[in-house]
Amino acid sequence: MTIQIDPERIAKHGQDVVHIKDGDYENARKELNDNGTVEGGDFSIVGNTASMLYPMGLQFAYETLNSHKDMLEDFAKKVDNTAKTYRASEQSSTIKTV
């Protein structure tokens, strides 16, 4: 049994990660930023403790999304580098007839 690795599929996986980062994560960050604010809008908080902690909770969620976005960016770059490195090593190790 031979293991076959497709560098094109590896690169496609990196593109999939970028799509997730630019799509779903950006939409979540935008939703928190646009509709998650206490001031104005249709959201009302009763109680001093809740009104003090709510903005901190939103900020925590926003920063968590940012850190995950950074991790996805780094992961996508590393997956792309893996595809390039594997492709180059395959080309270098192929016996060529002259």
N, C-alpha and C positions, 0 to 999 in steps of 0.2 A: 504494500500500500504506500502510495506516494502522497506526501502532503503538498498541496498546491496553494500558493499564496498569490492573490491577485492585487498588485499595487494600485490598480485603478479602483478596486472596491475599497481599499483602505482610504484612498483619497476621497472617495464618495462619502465615507463615514465621517470624515472631517468636515465636509460640506454640510452634512446633515446636522452636525453639532452647531455649526455657525447659523444654520437656519433656525434651530431652536433658540439660540441666544438672541438672534435679531428679531424673532417673531414673538414667541410666548413670553419670554422674559421681559422684553421691551413693553409688551402690552400690559403685563402685570405691574411694572414700574409706573407706567403712565396712569393706570387705574388708581393706584395708591396716591399718586401725585395729584391727579385731577379730582377724584371723588372721595378721597379719604380724609379730607381736611375738616376740622371742627368748625372753623369760622365760616359763617354763612351757609348757604345751601340748605339741603333738606334734613340734615343730621342734627339732632339735639341731644345733649348729654345732661342728665340730672345727677347731681352729686359732685361734691368737690374732688373727692379722690379719683373718681372715674375721669373727670374732666382734666385732671392733672396727668394721669397716667396714659390716657389715650394717645396724645401726641408722641409720647416716648415709645409706645407700642408700634405706632406707624413708622417712626424713625427706625426702630429696630428691624421691622419687616423690610423697609426700603434698603437699609444698609446690608441686610442679609441677601437680598436679591442682587445688590451690586457686587457683593463678594462672590456669589455664585456665577454671575456674569463674567467676572474676571477669571474664575477657574475654568469656565467653558471656553473662553478665548484662548487661554493657555493650552488647554487640552486639544483644541482644534489645531493650533499651530504644531503641537507635538505629533498629532496624528498625521498631519500633512508632511512633516519632516520624516516620519517613519516611512511613509509611502515613497518619498523621494529617495531615501537611503536604501530601502529594499530594492527599488527599481535599479538604482545605480549598481548595487552589489550583484544583482542578477546579471546585468549587462557585463560587468567586469569579470564575472566567473564563468561566462559562457565560452566554451571552446569554439574558436572560429577556424574554419578551414581556409587556406590560402590558395 
